Amino acid sequence: MVSHMPAYRTIKSIDLPRQNILPSHDLPRDIVDGQVRVRETTRARGNCYHCSVVRDEMTKNVICPCSSNESRRTCCGPYLDGTSQPQTATRCMRSRYSAYVEHNSDYLLQSWHPLSRPKIVEFDPSTVWLGLSVKRSENGRTKDSEGVVEFIARYRVHGKASRLHEISQFKSENGRWYYLSGRPGGSQTNPQHSDG
């Protein structure tokens, strides 16, 4: 009788700020010799950020949480790390989504326009962000002073899948884009945030 043992690939440490990334869903894994190992035959499903990080850690390339299919290092990472600023309203919106995924409240507050900025941003630890889809944008380019971005953000809270469909208003001041406000962009299930 032939044994059908799964193939494993070792996952080494993942260097992302403010978050423990190993997922608690969708990836069969075991601890072997004190190291987390993910079954090599497992394929990450959909745009789940957590699965993408684990999948791409195998190839040493961490994908940005904003679902751009770019590396975090060349996409939202410089904005979240404070080394650069988004040049368009769409990039600002994508980086804010990434900040929610990474629980980066500092960046969220910095990218929020002073007219509508809250005092604090709190995160629900039971929320798992699953993916982002940008539906459309109006204006919001480098030379514009205002922009609109419509998006759908998928997430799960306590195992229940939901989505946030929003039309966000952005404003550029002194070469920096800020989130100003948002309104529902269609049917939603349990909208969690109204700030993009």
C-alpha atoms as a printed R data frame, in Angstrom:
    type eleno elety resid chain resno       x      y       z
1   ATOM     1    CA   MET     A     1   0.000  0.000   0.000
2   ATOM     2    CA   VAL     A     2   1.355  3.430  -1.009
3   ATOM     3    CA   SER     A     3   1.190  6.225   1.514
4   ATOM     4    CA   HIS     A     4  -0.232  9.538   0.253
5   ATOM     5    CA   MET     A     5   1.703 12.024   2.367
6   ATOM     6    CA   PRO     A     6   1.217 15.686   1.420
7   ATOM     7    CA   ALA     A     7   4.191 17.657   0.128
8   ATOM     8    CA   TYR     A     8   5.222 20.561   2.348
9   ATOM     9    CA   ARG     A     9   7.045 23.802   1.843
10  ATOM    10    CA   THR     A    10   8.408 25.677   4.852
11  ATOM    11    CA   ILE     A    11   7.132 29.210   5.401
12  ATOM    12    CA   LYS     A    12   9.822 31.395   6.898
13  ATOM    13    CA   SER     A    13   9.112 34.656   8.724
14  ATOM    14    CA   ILE     A    14   7.002 37.223   6.893
15  ATOM    15    CA   ASP     A    15   8.146 40.811   7.338
16  ATOM    16    CA   LEU     A    16   5.019 42.982   7.425
17  ATOM    17    CA   PRO     A    17   4.399 45.662  10.036
18  ATOM    18    CA   ARG     A    18   1.603 45.531  12.621
19  ATOM    19    CA   GLN     A    19   0.237 42.131  11.690
20  ATOM    20    CA   ASN     A    20   0.650 38.435  12.274
21  ATOM    21    CA   ILE     A    21  -0.009 37.167   8.775
22  ATOM    22    CA   LEU     A    22  -0.320 33.403   8.914
23  ATOM    23    CA   PRO     A    23  -3.953 32.777   8.043
24  ATOM    24    CA   SER     A    24  -6.363 30.777  10.100
25  ATOM    25    CA   HIS     A    25  -8.393 29.756   7.061
26  ATOM    26    CA   ASP     A    26  -8.212 28.132   3.635
27  ATOM    27    CA   LEU     A    27  -4.690 26.689   3.964
28  ATOM    28    CA   PRO     A    28  -4.064 23.239   5.411
29  ATOM    29    CA   ARG     A    29  -0.929 23.536   7.499
30  ATOM    30    CA   ASP     A    30   0.947 21.586  10.087
31  ATOM    31    CA   ILE     A    31   3.771 22.251  12.493
32  ATOM    32    CA   VAL     A    32   6.680 19.977  11.601
33  ATOM    33    CA   ASP     A    33   9.947 20.175  13.528
34  ATOM    34    CA   GLY     A    34   8.790 23.445  15.106
35  ATOM    35    CA   GLN     A    35   8.185 25.186  11.761
36  ATOM    36    CA   VAL     A    36   4.881 26.032  10.128
37  ATOM    37    CA   ARG     A    37   4.526 24.136   6.881
38  ATOM    38    CA   VAL     A    38   1.825 24.674   4.312
39  ATOM    39    CA   ARG     A    39   0.839 21.840   2.013
40  ATOM    40    CA   GLU     A    40   2.414 22.598  -1.327
41  ATOM    41    CA   THR     A    41  -0.622 21.302  -3.216
42  ATOM    42    CA   THR     A    42  -2.782 24.010  -1.638
43  ATOM    43    CA   ARG     A    43  -3.686 26.920  -3.900
44  ATOM    44    CA   ALA     A    44  -4.871 30.202  -2.421
45  ATOM    45    CA   ARG     A    45  -8.447 30.973  -3.443
46  ATOM    46    CA   GLY     A    46  -9.681 34.321  -4.690
47  ATOM    47    CA   ASN     A    47  -8.110 37.576  -3.574
48  ATOM    48    CA   CYS     A    48  -7.772 36.774   0.116
49  ATOM    49    CA   TYR     A    49  -4.872 38.889   1.332
50  ATOM    50    CA   HIS     A    50  -3.747 36.389   3.954
51  ATOM    51    CA   CYS     A    51  -3.610 33.531   1.449
52  ATOM    52    CA   SER     A    52  -1.814 35.756  -1.058
53  ATOM    53    CA   VAL     A    53   0.893 36.590   1.481
54  ATOM    54    CA   VAL     A    54   1.514 32.942   2.270
55  ATOM    55    CA   ARG     A    55   1.395 31.913  -1.404
56  ATOM    56    CA   ASP     A    56   3.774 34.655  -2.459
57  ATOM    57    CA   GLU     A    57   6.110 34.202   0.503
58  ATOM    58    CA   MET     A    58   6.900 30.874  -1.142
59  ATOM    59    CA   THR     A    59   8.325 32.851  -4.055
60  ATOM    60    CA   LYS     A    60   9.776 35.617  -1.824
61  ATOM    61    CA   ASN     A    61   7.424 38.271  -3.194
62  ATOM    62    CA   VAL     A    62   4.767 39.707  -0.876
63  ATOM    63    CA   ILE     A    63   1.771 40.924  -2.865
64  ATOM    64    CA   CYS     A    64   0.202 44.246  -1.858
65  ATOM    65    CA   PRO     A    65  -3.054 43.842   0.088
66  ATOM    66    CA   CYS     A    66  -4.875 46.269  -2.258
67  ATOM    67    CA   SER     A    67  -5.380 43.517  -4.882
68  ATOM    68    CA   SER     A    68  -3.264 45.349  -7.486
69  ATOM    69    CA   ASN     A    69  -1.174 42.200  -8.127
70  ATOM    70    CA   GLU     A    70   1.931 44.338  -7.554
71  ATOM    71    CA   SER     A    71   4.425 43.745  -4.791
72  ATOM    72    CA   ARG     A    72   3.773 45.639  -1.565
73  ATOM    73    CA   ARG     A    73   7.244 47.154  -1.908
74  ATOM    74    CA   THR     A    74   6.356 48.849  -5.228
75  ATOM    75    CA   CYS     A    75   2.653 49.522  -4.579
76  ATOM    76    CA   CYS     A    76   1.232 50.722  -1.233
77  ATOM    77    CA   GLY     A    77   4.233 49.893   0.947
78  ATOM    78    CA   PRO     A    78   6.055 53.226   0.500
79  ATOM    79    CA   TYR     A    79   2.873 55.148   1.391
80  ATOM    80    CA   LEU     A    80   2.149 53.024   4.464
81  ATOM    81    CA   ASP     A    81   5.773 53.214   5.575
82  ATOM    82    CA   GLY     A    82   5.812 57.020   5.170
83  ATOM    83    CA   THR     A    83   8.523 57.187   2.493
84  ATOM    84    CA   SER     A    84   6.240 58.427  -0.293
85  ATOM    85    CA   GLN     A    85   2.751 59.866  -0.921
86  ATOM    86    CA   PRO     A    86   0.106 58.623  -3.367
87  ATOM    87    CA   GLN     A    87  -0.030 60.765  -6.522
88  ATOM    88    CA   THR     A    88  -3.657 59.964  -7.415
89  ATOM    89    CA   ALA     A    89  -6.971 59.550  -5.618
90  ATOM    90    CA   THR     A    90  -7.107 55.878  -6.656
91  ATOM    91    CA   ARG     A    91  -3.670 55.200  -5.167
92  ATOM    92    CA   CYS     A    92  -4.752 56.979  -1.981
93  ATOM    93    CA   MET     A    93  -7.872 54.810  -1.769
94  ATOM    94    CA   ARG     A    94  -5.903 51.601  -2.419
95  ATOM    95    CA   SER     A    95  -3.346 52.539   0.232
96  ATOM    96    CA   ARG     A    96  -6.132 53.233   2.740
97  ATOM    97    CA   TYR     A    97  -7.580 49.768   2.085
98  ATOM    98    CA   SER     A    98  -4.102 48.312   2.678
99  ATOM    99    CA   ALA     A    99  -3.890 50.317   5.910
100 ATOM   100    CA   TYR     A   100  -7.125 48.687   7.104
101 ATOM   101    CA   VAL     A   101  -5.727 45.251   6.266
102 ATOM   102    CA   GLU     A   102  -2.505 45.994   8.163
103 ATOM   103    CA   HIS     A   103  -4.249 47.873  11.028
104 ATOM   104    CA   ASN     A   104  -2.199 50.990  10.300
105 ATOM   105    CA   SER     A   105  -4.247 53.665  12.069
106 ATOM   106    CA   ASP     A   106  -1.470 56.267  11.782
107 ATOM   107    CA   TYR     A   107  -1.619 56.181   7.990
108 ATOM   108    CA   LEU     A   108  -5.417 56.219   7.951
109 ATOM   109    CA   LEU     A   109  -5.510 59.355  10.088
110 ATOM   110    CA   GLN     A   110  -2.763 61.052   8.052
111 ATOM   111    CA   SER     A   111  -4.591 60.349   4.779
112 ATOM   112    CA   TRP     A   112  -7.956 61.572   6.137
113 ATOM   113    CA   HIS     A   113  -8.856 65.184   5.343
114 ATOM   114    CA   PRO     A   114  -8.855 67.393   8.484
115 ATOM   115    CA   LEU     A   115 -12.485 68.433   7.822
116 ATOM   116    CA   SER     A   116 -13.748 64.881   8.357
117 ATOM   117    CA   ARG     A   117 -10.920 63.134  10.264
118 ATOM   118    CA   PRO     A   118 -11.927 61.246  13.427
119 ATOM   119    CA   LYS     A   119  -9.809 61.416  16.567
120 ATOM   120    CA   ILE     A   120  -8.995 57.706  16.507
121 ATOM   121    CA   VAL     A   121  -9.410 54.690  14.244
122 ATOM   122    CA   GLU     A   122 -10.254 51.377  15.875
123 ATOM   123    CA   PHE     A   123 -10.168 47.955  14.247
124 ATOM   124    CA   ASP     A   124 -12.394 44.965  14.821
125 ATOM   125    CA   PRO     A   125  -9.988 42.040  15.366
126 ATOM   126    CA   SER     A   126 -12.587 39.623  13.994
127 ATOM   127    CA   THR     A   127 -12.542 41.345  10.565
128 ATOM   128    CA   VAL     A   128 -10.594 39.587   7.814
129 ATOM   129    CA   TRP     A   129 -10.242 41.652   4.630
130 ATOM   130    CA   LEU     A   130 -10.602 39.471   1.539
131 ATOM   131    CA   GLY     A   131 -10.029 41.752  -1.448
132 ATOM   132    CA   LEU     A   132 -10.560 45.058  -3.178
133 ATOM   133    CA   SER     A   133 -12.042 45.897  -6.552
134 ATOM   134    CA   VAL     A   134 -11.899 49.427  -7.966
135 ATOM   135    CA   LYS     A   135 -14.988 49.964 -10.123
136 ATOM   136    CA   ARG     A   136 -14.315 53.451 -11.479
137 ATOM   137    CA   SER     A   137 -12.590 56.736 -10.828
138 ATOM   138    CA   GLU     A   138 -13.310 60.297 -11.923
139 ATOM   139    CA   ASN     A   139 -10.602 62.931 -12.011
140 ATOM   140    CA   GLY     A   140  -8.216 62.368  -9.099
141 ATOM   141    CA   ARG     A   141  -5.066 62.564 -11.218
142 ATOM   142    CA   THR     A   142  -1.880 64.368 -10.237
143 ATOM   143    CA   LYS     A   143  -3.007 67.817 -11.448
144 ATOM   144    CA   ASP     A   144  -6.623 67.529 -10.189
145 ATOM   145    CA   SER     A   145  -7.823 69.019  -6.920
146 ATOM   146    CA   GLU     A   146 -10.702 66.550  -6.419
147 ATOM   147    CA   GLY     A   147 -11.411 62.968  -7.299
148 ATOM   148    CA   VAL     A   148 -14.004 60.218  -6.925
149 ATOM   149    CA   VAL     A   149 -13.259 56.511  -6.551
150 ATOM   150    CA   GLU     A   150 -15.911 53.787  -6.478
151 ATOM   151    CA   PHE     A   151 -14.840 50.475  -5.001
152 ATOM   152    CA   ILE     A   152 -16.015 47.232  -3.440
153 ATOM   153    CA   ALA     A   153 -14.097 45.828  -0.466
154 ATOM   154    CA   ARG     A   154 -14.890 42.270   0.572
155 ATOM   155    CA   TYR     A   155 -14.412 41.099   4.148
156 ATOM   156    CA   ARG     A   156 -15.495 38.495   6.670
157 ATOM   157    CA   VAL     A   157 -16.560 39.100  10.280
158 ATOM   158    CA   HIS     A   158 -17.039 36.085  12.568
159 ATOM   159    CA   GLY     A   159 -17.159 33.854   9.483
160 ATOM   160    CA   LYS     A   160 -19.863 35.875   7.731
161 ATOM   161    CA   ALA     A   161 -18.897 37.297   4.327
162 ATOM   162    CA   SER     A   162 -19.786 40.925   3.664
163 ATOM   163    CA   ARG     A   163 -18.876 43.708   1.292
164 ATOM   164    CA   LEU     A   164 -18.545 47.448   1.387
165 ATOM   165    CA   HIS     A   165 -19.538 49.226  -1.838
166 ATOM   166    CA   GLU     A   166 -18.651 52.902  -1.585
167 ATOM   167    CA   ILE     A   167 -18.206 56.002  -3.695
168 ATOM   168    CA   SER     A   168 -15.428 57.985  -2.010
169 ATOM   169    CA   GLN     A   169 -14.607 61.664  -2.389
170 ATOM   170    CA   PHE     A   170 -10.946 62.708  -2.303
171 ATOM   171    CA   LYS     A   171  -9.301 66.113  -2.178
172 ATOM   172    CA   SER     A   172  -5.764 67.121  -3.060
173 ATOM   173    CA   GLU     A   173  -4.053 69.883  -1.090
174 ATOM   174    CA   ASN     A   174  -0.426 70.911  -1.503
175 ATOM   175    CA   GLY     A   175   0.268 67.843  -3.643
176 ATOM   176    CA   ARG     A   176  -1.179 65.367  -1.136
177 ATOM   177    CA   TRP     A   177  -4.393 63.342  -1.569
178 ATOM   178    CA   TYR     A   178  -6.845 62.983   1.332
179 ATOM   179    CA   TYR     A   179  -9.986 60.945   1.856
180 ATOM   180    CA   LEU     A   180 -12.847 63.396   2.432
181 ATOM   181    CA   SER     A   181 -16.102 61.404   2.580
182 ATOM   182    CA   GLY     A   182 -17.982 58.428   1.216
183 ATOM   183    CA   ARG     A   183 -21.475 57.326   0.363
184 ATOM   184    CA   PRO     A   184 -22.957 53.898  -0.365
185 ATOM   185    CA   GLY     A   185 -22.403 52.785  -3.929
186 ATOM   186    CA   GLY     A   186 -25.066 50.134  -4.250
187 ATOM   187    CA   SER     A   187 -26.345 47.179  -2.303
188 ATOM   188    CA   GLN     A   188 -24.240 46.317   0.715
189 ATOM   189    CA   THR     A   189 -24.224 43.572   3.269
190 ATOM   190    CA   ASN     A   190 -23.365 44.761   6.773
191 ATOM   191    CA   PRO     A   191 -21.303 47.813   5.799
192 ATOM   192    CA   GLN     A   192 -18.536 48.138   8.349
193 ATOM   193    CA   HIS     A   193 -16.835 51.372   7.367
194 ATOM   194    CA   SER     A   194 -17.908 54.494   5.568
195 ATOM   195    CA   ASP     A   195 -14.425 55.848   5.072
196 ATOM   196    CA   GLY     A   196 -12.880 53.810   2.258
